[in-house]
Amino acid sequence: MNINEWKSQLKRGILEYCILLLINKQPRYGYEIIHEISQWNIIAAKESTVYPLLRRLQKEDYLESFWKDSLEGLPPRKYYELTDKGEEYLDLMSNEWFDLVAVISELQLREEE
């Protein structure tokens, strides 16, 4: 496996977590999520990745959606927000993430010794 394949695997594993973190801050619509995550190449994703992920998270009852009129006469946008189940899921993911980061940090420190 080369570094690009490894990065792709890593990205797939954390994209869902990153999207839930963004939605947890405030309800967001799909294109807004894509724009936000595009700021960081390691997690940037296309519509063909993000929208199916949002639909799956909604189907699994981690997200709910609502339509909101947009400004400037544009069509309404579909916003996503976390459900109670989604908040619990995000908390579990955060705990796992912090545990993983702690282990990696410890391994890196041992490497330096």
Buried (B, 14 or more C-beta within 10 A) or exposed (E): EEEEEEEEEEBEEBBBBBBBBBBBEEBBBBEBBBEBBEEEEEBBBEEEBBBEBBBEBBEEEBBBBEEEEEEEEEEEBBBBBBBEEBBEBBEEBBEEEEEEEEEEEEEEEEEEE
